[in-house]
Amino acid sequence: MYDALIVGAGPAGSLTAYLLGRNGDVAISEEHQIAGFPVQCAGLISDVCFNRYRRYCKIEKALEKRIKGAFFFSPLGNYIEAKGDAYVIERKILDTLLFERASDVADVFVKSKTKFRGSKAILNGKEIKADKIIGADGINSTVARHFGFERPGVFTALQAEMRFEALDENYVELYFGNKWSDFFAYAIPIGDTAKVGVISREGALERFNKLIYDHPSVSKRVRGGVIELNAGAIPDRLIDFSKGNVALIGDAAGMVKPYTGGGLYYLLVAAEKLADSFPDFNSYQKKYIKELGREYKFGYKIRKLYTMDDQKMEKLFEIMKGFDFPGVHMDKPSTLQLPNSVFKIVLRLIRDPALAFTVLKLLI
Ligand SMILES: Cc1cc2nc3c(=O)[nH]c(=O)nc-3n(C[C@H](O)[C@H](O)[C@H](O)COP(=O)(O)OP(=O)(O)OC[C@H]3O[C@@H](n4cnc5c(N)ncnc54)[C@H](O)[C@@H]3O)c2cc1C
């Protein structure tokens, strides 16, 4: 009898298996032969996130590139700059590193899709007994569906690595405006290529094509030649993720930043809280919400700003030109509410009362 069966060996599952396996008997199952396949990630993480992963694996081995900041593009292609350290990591390598750590302390079953019959977990045709079940099986979680957890909605993410002339190869580029996405689009430069992607609730493919062919800045800098193409789904909200002897983690629970869809930092925090609380799943959920609940709330508000009409958004970009974001942590949007930043933002917004009203209406 295992203390826990963890379903799925993406980063959430492997990290959880490693943290729990140090003090107990755990098993982890992965339906594919290797972890991190297929890749559905741009691999952009903050410096804080990169350093926190260092506690658990040699993440330097997965490092593709250091990033020094971001250009935020308005719907018409004007841009503002924000400085800030971040990293691009190769997900296949990160997932392998974490899976190796899990393998050191847990029983691993690869090419083994976990199924359920009633309350029994079935692995390779046989029942596998465990006190607790942890669903780390991604957005289409079998565990969540079988045990009746509510499911989040999704955004579609479409990403192509292609030859691209970056404005500055140390800066990521983020594109806003309804023509390009109803969420946002991006380019993450790596050498003379970039991971160019669109995350959108609707029409991701159509919008991706528009971005490549019609965007006033992107279309002039795409050099063609798709090297790698991938698509995936991103959950749109956090759900209740503990129920009796079953808990969820990572994408299965909707643990992504509401305003970017990035999951690697939020799932890492969750794995730590789960390990701290184990076997009490109720306390796991409480501790997680205590650390990140505020970030989700504020993150959803920021996401609402993306729904502003293009004209107003263009004005907002104009007003924010030259604004720097001192002390803002990329994974913690509530840091934008630091008195210093709020004061400066208000000072700029009052130049255009109609716009200020729209922004406030979306934020409150
Ligand atoms: C295009 C795209 C770009 C992204 N870019 C970023 C980014 O730049 N930064 C960032 O932080 N996040 C990014 N994300 C989000 C990030 O990839 C996810 O949040 C992260 O992969 C979630 O990890 P996970 O372990 O929860 O799930 P997954 O990585 O989906 O892993 C789930 C695992 O469970 C396995 N599995 C599923 N069902 C079963 C079963 N029944 N039995 C056994 N195994 C099973 C799957 O094979 C898989 O290996 C991106 C997502 C997409 C789609």
The ligand as a Tripos MOL2 file, in Angstrom:
@<TRIPOS>MOLECULE
LIG
   53    58     1     0     0
SMALL
NO_CHARGES

@<TRIPOS>ATOM
      1 C1          2.0190   26.7780  -25.6690 C.3       1 LIG1
      2 C2          2.2090   26.8800  -24.1750 C.ar      1 LIG1
      3 C3          3.2030   27.7280  -23.6740 C.ar      1 LIG1
      4 C4          3.4300   27.8100  -22.2870 C.ar      1 LIG1
      5 N1          4.4420   28.6200  -21.8620 N.ar      1 LIG1
      6 C5          4.7040   28.6880  -20.5310 C.ar      1 LIG1
      7 C6          5.7830   29.4960  -20.0750 C.ar      1 LIG1
      8 O1          6.4820   30.1440  -20.8580 O.2       1 LIG1
      9 N2          6.0170   29.5410  -18.7280 N.ar      1 LIG1
     10 C7          5.2650   28.8260  -17.8390 C.ar      1 LIG1
     11 O2          5.5080   28.9380  -16.6140 O.2       1 LIG1
     12 N3          4.2320   28.0580  -18.2630 N.ar      1 LIG1
     13 C8          3.9490   27.9600  -19.5730 C.ar      1 LIG1
     14 N4          2.9230   27.1710  -20.0050 N.ar      1 LIG1
     15 C9          2.1380   26.4110  -19.0140 C.3       1 LIG1
     16 C10         2.9130   25.1760  -18.5440 C.3       1 LIG1
     17 O3          3.3660   24.4630  -19.6660 O.3       1 LIG1
     18 C11         1.9920   24.2900  -17.6920 C.3       1 LIG1
     19 O4          1.4430   25.0870  -16.6510 O.3       1 LIG1
     20 C12         2.7400   23.0980  -17.0910 C.3       1 LIG1
     21 O5          3.1890   22.2110  -18.0830 O.3       1 LIG1
     22 C13         1.8220   22.3240  -16.1420 C.3       1 LIG1
     23 O6          2.5130   21.2070  -15.6360 O.3       1 LIG1
     24 P1          1.7020   19.9480  -15.1020 P.3       1 LIG1
     25 O7          2.7300   19.0200  -14.5570 O.co2     1 LIG1
     26 O8          0.5960   20.3840  -14.2470 O.co2     1 LIG1
     27 O9          0.9960   19.3100  -16.3940 O.3       1 LIG1
     28 P2          1.6320   18.6990  -17.7040 P.3       1 LIG1
     29 O10         2.9300   19.3270  -18.0140 O.co2     1 LIG1
     30 O11         0.5420   18.7490  -18.7160 O.co2     1 LIG1
     31 O12         1.9090   17.1770  -17.3010 O.3       1 LIG1
     32 C14         0.8660   16.2480  -17.1220 C.3       1 LIG1
     33 C15         1.4480   14.8470  -17.3150 C.3       1 LIG1
     34 O13         0.4600   13.8720  -16.9670 O.3       1 LIG1
     35 C16         0.5180   12.8060  -17.9010 C.3       1 LIG1
     36 N5         -0.7880   12.1260  -17.8470 N.ar      1 LIG1
     37 C17        -1.9950   12.6400  -18.1990 C.ar      1 LIG1
     38 N6         -2.9810   11.7410  -17.9360 N.ar      1 LIG1
     39 C18        -2.3770   10.6580  -17.3950 C.ar      1 LIG1
     40 C19        -2.8600    9.3980  -16.8920 C.ar      1 LIG1
     41 N7         -4.1660    9.0980  -16.8680 N.pl3     1 LIG1
     42 N8         -1.9580    8.5030  -16.4170 N.ar      1 LIG1
     43 C20        -0.6360    8.7890  -16.4050 C.ar      1 LIG1
     44 N9         -0.1160    9.9560  -16.8780 N.ar      1 LIG1
     45 C21        -0.9860   10.8750  -17.3430 C.ar      1 LIG1
     46 C22         0.8360   13.5010  -19.2240 C.3       1 LIG1
     47 O14         1.3940   12.5970  -20.1530 O.3       1 LIG1
     48 C23         1.8450   14.5590  -18.7700 C.3       1 LIG1
     49 O15         3.1680   14.0930  -18.8000 O.3       1 LIG1
     50 C24         2.6380   27.0620  -21.3780 C.ar      1 LIG1
     51 C25         1.6120   26.2490  -21.8700 C.ar      1 LIG1
     52 C26         1.3910   26.1590  -23.2460 C.ar      1 LIG1
     53 C27         0.2850   25.2600  -23.7370 C.3       1 LIG1
@<TRIPOS>BOND
     1     1     2 1
     2     2     3 ar
     3     2    52 ar
     4     3     4 ar
     5     4     5 ar
     6     4    50 ar
     7     5     6 ar
     8     6     7 ar
     9     6    13 1
    10     7     8 2
    11     7     9 ar
    12     9    10 ar
    13    10    11 2
    14    10    12 ar
    15    12    13 ar
    16    13    14 ar
    17    14    15 1
    18    14    50 ar
    19    15    16 1
    20    16    17 1
    21    16    18 1
    22    18    19 1
    23    18    20 1
    24    20    21 1
    25    20    22 1
    26    22    23 1
    27    23    24 1
    28    24    25 2
    29    24    26 1
    30    24    27 1
    31    27    28 1
    32    28    29 2
    33    28    30 1
    34    28    31 1
    35    31    32 1
    36    32    33 1
    37    33    34 1
    38    33    48 1
    39    34    35 1
    40    35    36 1
    41    35    46 1
    42    36    37 ar
    43    36    45 ar
    44    37    38 ar
    45    38    39 ar
    46    39    40 ar
    47    39    45 ar
    48    40    41 1
    49    40    42 ar
    50    42    43 ar
    51    43    44 ar
    52    44    45 ar
    53    46    47 1
    54    46    48 1
    55    48    49 1
    56    50    51 ar
    57    51    52 ar
    58    52    53 1
@<TRIPOS>SUBSTRUCTURE
     1 LIG1         1 GROUP 0 **** ****
